[in-house]
Amino acid sequence: MKLPSFLLAAGLFLTASPADASPLLLVDASTGDILAAQEAVRSWHPASLTKLMTAHLALMAVRSGRLAMDTSIALSARAAAQAPSKLGVPPGTSLRLEDALRVMMVKSANDVAVAIAEAAGGSEASFVAAMNAEATRLGMSGTRFVNASGLHDDRQVTNARDMAVLMLVILSSHADYTDLFRTSAVAVNGRMLKNTNKLVEDYAGLEATKTGYVCASGFNVAVSAVRGGRRVVGVVLGAPSAATRTRITKELLDAGLAGATSSIGNLRMVRANAPAPGTDLRRLKCGRQGPAVAGTVTAGGDGRPTAVLQRRR
């Protein structure tokens, strides 16, 4: 799909070679019209964008009454053993679902994502089956989930178009909880965990966002923003750095919110035929990932550890 001229002028290609161009997409949220696109259905590894589906299904469970926002979510030994990024608390630590969701979104905590999956699905495997069933229901035809966290698995793939569809569903289905997707920091027993997504504090009109990074995917983001009654959704996959991801995303959103774009298609008209092997960036230089942050815990009234959280918007 041809890249609009304003993106070409802004130098928004993520790579020099069109054959290796990384995906990006800008969508009018009210109509589903595509305002800008590059490799929108190219198969890509989602990394922690996976957690958008985990949050969506957890909030669906709240809406159905199977869970409540104050439901206690305990970290099993399996959840606590997940690789970083993680909250890093001992097995048996419990959090309210609302707090667990906030930690998962701010810290991108893999241990907390698995705990939420186990609470909502009985096991992570059952929850993943529900993730894939929901992806099918939503028409995310190029997406396959293998875990609830986004830890890398060669089989776990998506594309920019499918991630835009998921963000639109989150906006329409969970309007009362969009603050979960734009929290700048949470304090766990006094230890501040800050959101590393610069858009959260720096972009006026930000509504919801999630970033993701593994070596195989590069730097990913899905985001929605609203300004002057206009709402857009943007997806950038495979940026070479967090700073490049932020710059490109801001320019995409600015153009869409300013009305500097026109429709070049609609999400209903564009979709992958099936999940396909994802582009793997591990052949390129892999940036360093930050260490896990070990949260502190206190004992709850029942003698089990519990994490106490405060948030900052």
MOQUIMO-V160152 format. One record per residue. RES is the residue in three letters. OMEGA is omega in degrees with one decimal (* if undefined). D_LAST is the distance of its C-alpha to the last C-alpha in Angstrom with 2 decimals. Layout:
# MOQUIMO-V160152
RES OMEGA D_LAST
RES OMEGA D_LAST
This chain:
# MOQUIMO-V160152
MET -173.6 37.36
LYS 178.1 37.77
LEU -179.9 34.87
PRO -173.2 34.51
SER -177.9 35.92
PHE 177.5 32.76
LEU 177.1 31.33
LEU -179.7 34.62
ALA -179.1 34.66
ALA 179.2 31.19
GLY -171.7 32.39
LEU 173.0 29.86
PHE -178.4 32.16
LEU 177.3 30.72
THR -177.0 34.25
ALA -175.4 37.54
SER 178.1 39.48
PRO 179.9 38.87
ALA -179.7 40.17
ASP -175.5 37.28
ALA 179.5 34.67
SER -173.9 31.28
PRO 166.8 29.72
LEU -175.5 27.38
LEU 174.6 26.87
LEU -172.5 25.45
VAL 169.3 25.76
ASP -173.0 25.65
ALA -177.0 23.62
SER -175.5 25.78
THR -172.6 29.07
GLY 179.1 28.64
ASP 177.9 30.51
ILE -177.2 30.26
LEU 176.7 29.65
ALA -178.2 29.98
ALA 171.8 31.02
GLN 178.3 32.41
GLU -170.4 33.67
ALA 178.9 31.45
VAL 176.2 33.31
ARG -176.2 34.06
SER -173.7 33.45
TRP 175.7 30.71
HIS -172.2 29.10
PRO -171.0 25.56
ALA -172.6 24.25
SER 167.4 20.80
LEU 173.9 20.57
THR -176.0 22.62
LYS 173.3 19.58
LEU 177.2 18.83
MET 177.4 22.11
THR 178.1 21.46
ALA -179.9 18.31
HIS -179.3 20.32
LEU 176.6 23.23
ALA 179.0 21.32
LEU 173.3 19.84
MET 177.1 23.39
ALA 175.3 24.68
VAL -178.7 22.45
ARG -179.9 23.75
SER 179.9 27.27
GLY 178.7 26.99
ARG 175.8 27.75
LEU 173.3 24.49
ALA -178.8 21.99
MET 176.8 18.33
ASP 173.7 19.69
THR 179.8 22.41
SER 179.3 22.94
ILE -178.4 22.68
ALA 177.5 25.02
LEU 175.4 25.32
SER 175.4 28.93
ALA 178.9 30.92
ARG 178.6 30.75
ALA -177.4 26.97
ALA -177.5 26.70
ALA -178.7 29.25
GLN 178.8 27.27
ALA 177.0 27.07
PRO 6.6 24.00
SER -175.5 21.24
LYS 174.5 20.72
LEU 173.1 19.22
GLY 178.2 22.77
VAL -176.5 23.44
PRO 172.5 26.94
PRO -178.4 28.35
GLY 175.7 28.02
THR -179.1 24.52
SER 175.4 22.74
LEU 168.5 19.23
ARG -178.8 18.32
LEU -179.9 17.99
GLU 179.5 14.47
ASP 178.3 13.51
ALA 178.4 15.87
LEU -179.0 14.41
ARG 177.3 10.90
VAL 179.8 12.83
MET -177.8 15.05
MET -177.5 12.59
VAL -175.5 10.69
LYS -173.0 13.97
SER -172.0 16.30
ALA -179.0 18.26
ASN 178.7 21.73
ASP 179.6 22.87
VAL 177.4 20.17
ALA 179.3 20.93
VAL 177.9 24.57
ALA 177.1 23.97
ILE 179.4 22.22
ALA -179.8 25.17
GLU 179.9 27.68
ALA -176.6 26.29
ALA -174.0 26.21
GLY -176.7 29.38
GLY 174.7 31.48
SER 177.9 31.60
GLU -179.5 29.83
ALA 178.4 33.00
SER 179.4 32.98
PHE 178.8 29.33
VAL 175.5 30.09
ALA 177.5 33.00
ALA 176.1 30.72
MET -179.8 28.41
ASN 176.3 31.50
ALA 178.9 32.83
GLU 176.2 29.68
ALA 177.1 29.79
THR -179.9 33.41
ARG -177.6 32.67
LEU -179.2 30.14
GLY 177.0 32.66
MET -165.7 30.85
SER 179.3 34.34
GLY -173.2 33.62
THR 170.9 31.20
ARG 177.1 32.20
PHE 178.1 29.97
VAL 175.9 31.42
ASN -175.6 28.55
ALA -171.5 25.12
SER -173.1 23.31
GLY 171.1 24.54
LEU -168.0 26.61
HIS 169.6 29.38
ASP -176.8 32.39
ASP -176.9 34.82
ARG -175.0 35.06
GLN -172.6 31.35
VAL 175.6 31.06
THR 171.4 29.43
ASN -175.2 29.38
ALA 179.9 27.20
ARG -178.9 28.61
ASP 178.9 27.85
MET 175.1 24.21
ALA 176.6 23.88
VAL -178.9 25.56
LEU 178.8 23.18
MET 177.9 20.06
LEU 178.3 21.90
VAL 178.0 22.68
ILE -179.8 19.12
LEU -176.9 18.23
SER -174.5 21.34
SER -172.2 21.45
HIS -177.1 17.93
ALA -178.7 16.54
ASP -174.8 15.21
TYR -176.8 13.05
THR 177.6 11.67
ASP 176.8 7.99
LEU -173.7 9.34
PHE 177.5 10.21
ARG 177.9 7.26
THR -175.7 4.81
SER -178.2 5.21
ALA 171.4 6.78
VAL 177.3 8.63
ALA 177.4 11.53
VAL -177.5 14.83
ASN 176.7 17.28
GLY 178.0 15.95
ARG -174.8 15.80
MET 173.7 12.60
LEU -174.7 12.22
LYS 175.6 10.52
ASN -178.8 10.24
THR 177.9 13.38
ASN -175.1 12.94
LYS -179.5 13.03
LEU -173.6 12.47
VAL -178.5 8.72
GLU -169.8 8.44
ASP -172.9 12.07
TYR -179.9 13.02
ALA 178.8 13.13
GLY 178.0 13.31
LEU -178.2 11.77
GLU -179.9 11.85
ALA -180.0 12.14
THR 171.5 13.31
LYS 175.2 14.94
THR 175.4 17.04
GLY 176.9 20.18
TYR 160.0 22.89
VAL -178.2 26.27
CYS -175.3 29.40
ALA -173.1 30.99
SER -166.4 28.29
GLY -172.7 26.94
PHE -176.3 23.40
ASN 171.1 22.15
VAL 166.5 19.25
ALA -171.8 18.79
VAL 169.5 16.50
SER 178.9 16.46
ALA -178.9 15.79
VAL -179.3 17.07
ARG 177.8 18.57
GLY 179.1 21.48
GLY 178.8 22.01
ARG -178.4 22.45
ARG 177.8 20.49
VAL 174.9 21.26
VAL 178.4 20.71
GLY 175.3 21.43
VAL 174.0 22.57
VAL -179.7 23.74
LEU 171.2 25.66
GLY 175.8 27.47
ALA -176.0 26.20
PRO 178.9 27.88
SER 177.5 24.86
ALA -179.4 21.08
ALA 177.5 21.63
THR 177.0 24.09
ARG -178.6 21.87
THR -179.0 19.13
ARG -178.8 21.89
ILE -178.3 23.63
THR 178.4 20.66
LYS -179.1 19.69
GLU 174.6 23.36
LEU -177.9 23.68
LEU 180.0 20.83
ASP -179.1 22.08
ALA -179.4 25.55
GLY -177.8 24.70
LEU 178.3 22.62
ALA -179.0 25.37
GLY -177.5 28.01
ALA -177.4 29.79
THR 174.8 30.68
SER -174.4 33.00
SER 174.0 33.49
ILE -179.3 35.37
GLY -178.9 35.29
ASN -179.1 33.28
LEU -179.8 31.51
ARG -174.4 34.26
MET -173.3 36.86
VAL 174.8 35.51
ARG 176.1 35.16
ALA 177.3 36.46
ASN -177.0 39.57
ALA 173.3 38.35
PRO -178.3 36.25
ALA 176.8 37.83
PRO -176.0 37.68
GLY 172.3 34.59
THR -176.0 34.83
ASP -177.4 34.62
LEU -177.2 33.45
ARG 176.4 34.57
ARG 178.3 37.68
LEU 178.5 35.63
LYS -177.6 34.18
CYS 177.7 31.34
GLY -179.6 28.42
ARG 174.1 27.42
GLN 179.9 24.67
GLY 179.3 22.66
PRO 175.0 23.75
ALA 176.0 22.29
VAL -178.9 20.07
ALA 178.1 21.88
GLY 175.5 19.76
THR -176.6 21.50
VAL 171.9 22.56
THR -179.2 24.22
ALA 174.9 26.87
GLY -176.8 26.26
GLY 179.7 28.83
ASP 179.7 30.85
GLY 177.6 31.14
ARG 178.5 28.94
PRO 177.9 25.98
THR 178.2 22.54
ALA -179.7 19.12
VAL -173.8 16.88
LEU 166.6 13.13
GLN -179.1 10.16
ARG 173.7 6.53
ARG -178.3 3.78
ARG * 0.00
